[in-house]
Amino acid sequence: MRMAKPCAGSPDTVPGRATKSPIPGILMKTRSKFPLGRGMSALAALLPVLVLTAACAGPAALPEAGVDWTLAAMPGTELEGPAPTMTFAEEGRVHGSTGCNRFTGTAEATADGLSFGPLAATRMACIGPTVETEYLARLERVAGWRIDGESLVFTDGAGAVLMVYDR
């Protein structure tokens, strides 16, 4: 699990002190305790705030909570049997079905995209063909996501599509 870098905070508020900004190679110097010093335009005063806000915004969000997603495609794998499902819940929780067994666990938005924590699954005997083993293996490889129309798309670290879900 990757931890986000803390935002530059207290050193940047010390008047007259040069500090590194979150952007490599840029130094910032504060001259006043107040953001709008004499002779400083409002735009010039806002620029450092906008830069710091963008740099310290934190990791991307998770897909919308409460939406039930149904697996529509896994490139390279024929979907047989009941389709797996997934629902993101509040506070980074995720749950669903592999098409036979139920699972629950955590999902974390990272600076790079998305990762799933350990997933716990039931171990019922499945009748007929399922994609459970391949489905769970692909969840471990998820590195990113995007909404494409009404579909949720999971991608790997190289950007290749792993799974496509529909609402």
N, C-alpha and C positions, 0 to 999 in steps of 0.2 A: 504494500500500500504506500503510495506516495503522499507526503505531506506538503501542503502548499507553503511557499515561502512567506514569512511574515512581512507585512507591509512596513515600509519605512515610516516611523512615527515620530517619536519625541525629538530626535536630533534635528529634524527638519523645521522644528518650530523655534529653535534657539536663534534670536536675532543676531545677524552678522556672522553666522557660522556656515561655512561651505560644507555641503554634504553630498554624497552620491545619491543620484536619483535611481528609481527602479529601472531606468533605461540605461544600459551600459554606455559608458563614455560621456555621460552628461553630469555636470556638477550643478548644484543649485545653491544659491546663497540668499538668505533672508535678511532684509534690512530693517524690518519693522515687525512688531507683534501683530499689526493689523494688516489684512490683505490688501487694502487700498491706501498705500502710502502716497505722499505728495508727488505729483507729476506722473503718477502711474495710471494708465488707462484701465478701465474696467476689463477690457479684453486681455491685456497683458497680465492683470492680476488673476484672471480666471484660468489662464493657460496652465500654470503649474497644478492647479486643483484638478483640471480635466485630465492631465497626464497621470497624476497620482491616482485618481479615481479609476481610470482605465487599467492601470498597472495593478491595482489592489482590489480589483473587482472580485477576485476569487475564481474558483472553478465554475465551469458551465453547469447549468441545471440538468436535472434528470428529466426524462419524458414525463408528460402530465400525469399526475396521480389520479387513480380511479378509473382510467380508461382500460377496458378489456381488449387486449390485442390477441388476435388469432393468427398463428403461423400460416402464411400463404405460400412461401417458397423458401427452399434451402438449395441454392445453386449446386448442381452436381448430385443431388439426392432426390429420389422419387419419394414423395410424401404418401405413405400408406397408413391406413387406420385413422383413428381420431386425431385431429390436428392439435398440436401443443398450443397452449395459451400462456399469456403473461399479463400481470397487472402490477404497475408500480403503485406503492402506497406512500403515505407520508413518512418523513424522516428516513428516507433511503431504504425502505423495505420493499421487497418484491416477492410475489408469489404467483403460482400458476400450476399448469399441468404439462407433463411431458407427452401427453396423449394416452397415458396409462396411469402413471404415478403422479402424485402431487409434490410440489417443491415449494420451499420458502427460503429466504435468505436476504442478503443486503446487496444494494447497488450503490456505487459511489461515482459521482461526477468528479473527474479529475481535470487538471489543466490540459491534459492530452485528449480527453474524451470521456470514456465510461469503462468501469470495471465492475465485475460482480465479485462479492465476497464469497465465503463458503456457502454452498447451498445444501440444505438438508432435504432429502426426498424419501417418500415412502418406498417400500419394496414389495408391492403387490405383484402377483403373478399376472402377466399380461397375456391375453388371448389374442392370437393373430399377430401380424407384423406391426411393428411400431418403429419410430425413428428416435426412440428415447436415447440410446447410447450416442448417436451422432449429434443429437440436439444438445445434450449436456456437454459434450466435448466442444461444440462450437460456442456455447455460452462462456466457457473458460477462455476462449480466444478473442472475445469481443473487446475492441479498443475504442470504438466510436459509434455514434448514432446520428441519424438525421430523420426529419419528417419529410417525406416526399409525397405531396398531395395528401391522401388519407392513409398513407402507409408509414410504418415505422421500420427503418432500415438499420440493421446492425452491420458494422464493418470491422475488419481486422486491422492490425497495425499498419498494413500497406494500403489500406483503403478498399480492399476487395470486399464485396458483399458476402456476408455469411448467412444472413436470414432476413426475410421480409415479412412483416406482419401487417394485417389489415384490421381496421376497427370492427 
